[in-house]
Amino acid sequence: MITLQLIHSFLKDPLTDKLFHKYVSDPKAQRVFDTTVRLVELAVVAAPLVVTAVRSVRDMAGSTSTRRRSGMRRLIPA
Protein backbone atom coordinates (compact mmCIF):
# COMPACT_ATOMS: atom_id res chain seq x y z
CA MET A 1 0.00 0.00 0.00
CA ILE A 2 1.40 3.36 -0.99
CA THR A 3 1.03 6.03 1.64
CA LEU A 4 1.50 9.76 1.49
CA GLN A 5 4.55 9.43 3.72
CA LEU A 6 6.14 6.95 1.27
CA ILE A 7 5.56 9.32 -1.65
CA HIS A 8 7.00 12.18 0.38
CA SER A 9 10.09 10.14 1.27
CA PHE A 10 10.61 9.19 -2.38
CA LEU A 11 10.26 12.75 -3.66
CA LYS A 12 12.47 14.24 -0.95
CA ASP A 13 15.21 11.66 -1.48
CA PRO A 14 18.34 13.48 -2.70
CA LEU A 15 19.00 10.74 -5.26
CA THR A 16 15.52 11.16 -6.79
CA ASP A 17 16.04 14.91 -7.03
CA LYS A 18 19.50 14.51 -8.53
CA LEU A 19 18.40 11.95 -11.13
CA PHE A 20 15.29 13.89 -12.08
CA HIS A 21 17.14 17.16 -12.61
CA LYS A 22 19.95 15.35 -14.45
CA TYR A 23 17.78 13.54 -16.98
CA VAL A 24 14.83 15.93 -17.34
CA SER A 25 15.95 19.09 -19.07
CA ASP A 26 12.56 20.69 -19.76
CA PRO A 27 12.20 23.67 -17.39
CA LYS A 28 8.42 23.31 -17.29
CA ALA A 29 8.69 19.67 -16.19
CA GLN A 30 11.21 20.64 -13.51
CA ARG A 31 8.85 23.34 -12.21
CA VAL A 32 6.02 20.80 -12.13
CA PHE A 33 8.23 18.39 -10.18
CA ASP A 34 9.24 21.09 -7.67
CA THR A 35 5.62 22.19 -7.26
CA THR A 36 4.56 18.58 -6.73
CA VAL A 37 7.18 18.18 -4.02
CA ARG A 38 5.89 21.30 -2.25
CA LEU A 39 2.28 20.14 -2.50
CA VAL A 40 3.13 16.72 -1.10
CA GLU A 41 4.99 18.41 1.78
CA LEU A 42 1.89 20.48 2.53
CA ALA A 43 -0.30 17.40 2.35
CA VAL A 44 1.95 15.52 4.77
CA VAL A 45 1.60 18.36 7.28
CA ALA A 46 -2.11 18.99 6.67
CA ALA A 47 -3.35 15.38 6.61
CA PRO A 48 -3.14 14.78 10.38
CA LEU A 49 -4.81 18.13 11.03
CA VAL A 50 -7.67 17.29 8.67
CA VAL A 51 -8.14 13.85 10.25
CA THR A 52 -8.26 15.42 13.72
CA ALA A 53 -10.76 18.05 12.60
CA VAL A 54 -13.01 15.44 10.98
CA ARG A 55 -12.97 13.30 14.13
CA SER A 56 -13.76 16.31 16.30
CA VAL A 57 -16.70 17.36 14.14
CA ARG A 58 -17.97 13.79 14.04
CA ASP A 59 -17.75 13.55 17.83
CA MET A 60 -19.57 16.85 18.29
CA ALA A 61 -22.31 15.88 15.84
CA GLY A 62 -22.77 12.43 17.34
CA SER A 63 -22.84 13.41 20.99
CA THR A 64 -26.16 13.97 22.68
CA SER A 65 -26.69 17.44 23.96
CA THR A 66 -26.90 17.57 27.72
CA ARG A 67 -28.55 20.43 29.48
CA ARG A 68 -26.50 21.86 32.25
CA ARG A 69 -28.20 23.15 35.30
CA SER A 70 -27.12 26.36 36.81
CA GLY A 71 -24.74 25.99 39.72
CA MET A 72 -26.72 28.48 41.77
CA ARG A 73 -29.36 27.10 44.10
CA ARG A 74 -32.68 28.70 44.53
CA LEU A 75 -32.69 31.18 47.33
CA ILE A 76 -36.39 30.83 48.05
CA PRO A 77 -37.63 27.31 48.61
CA ALA A 78 -40.56 26.27 46.44
C-alpha positions in Angstrom: 0.0 0.0 0.0 1.4 3.4 -1.0 1.0 6.0 1.6 1.5 9.8 1.5 4.6 9.4 3.7 6.1 7.0 1.3 5.6 9.3 -1.7 7.0 12.2 0.4 10.1 10.1 1.3 10.6 9.2 -2.4 10.3 12.8 -3.7 12.5 14.2 -1.0 15.2 11.7 -1.5 18.3 13.5 -2.7 19.0 10.7 -5.3 15.5 11.2 -6.8 16.0 14.9 -7.0 19.5 14.5 -8.5 18.4 11.9 -11.1 15.3 13.9 -12.1 17.1 17.2 -12.6 20.0 15.4 -14.4 17.8 13.5 -17.0 14.8 15.9 -17.3 15.9 19.1 -19.1 12.6 20.7 -19.8 12.2 23.7 -17.4 8.4 23.3 -17.3 8.7 19.7 -16.2 11.2 20.6 -13.5 8.9 23.3 -12.2 6.0 20.8 -12.1 8.2 18.4 -10.2 9.2 21.1 -7.7 5.6 22.2 -7.3 4.6 18.6 -6.7 7.2 18.2 -4.0 5.9 21.3 -2.2 2.3 20.1 -2.5 3.1 16.7 -1.1 5.0 18.4 1.8 1.9 20.5 2.5 -0.3 17.4 2.4 1.9 15.5 4.8 1.6 18.4 7.3 -2.1 19.0 6.7 -3.3 15.4 6.6 -3.1 14.8 10.4 -4.8 18.1 11.0 -7.7 17.3 8.7 -8.1 13.9 10.3 -8.3 15.4 13.7 -10.8 18.0 12.6 -13.0 15.4 11.0 -13.0 13.3 14.1 -13.8 16.3 16.3 -16.7 17.4 14.1 -18.0 13.8 14.0 -17.7 13.6 17.8 -19.6 16.9 18.3 -22.3 15.9 15.8 -22.8 12.4 17.3 -22.8 13.4 21.0 -26.2 14.0 22.7 -26.7 17.4 24.0 -26.9 17.6 27.7 -28.6 20.4 29.5 -26.5 21.9 32.3 -28.2 23.2 35.3 -27.1 26.4 36.8 -24.7 26.0 39.7 -26.7 28.5 41.8 -29.4 27.1 44.1 -32.7 28.7 44.5 -32.7 31.2 47.3 -36.4 30.8 48.1 -37.6 27.3 48.6 -40.6 26.3 46.4 
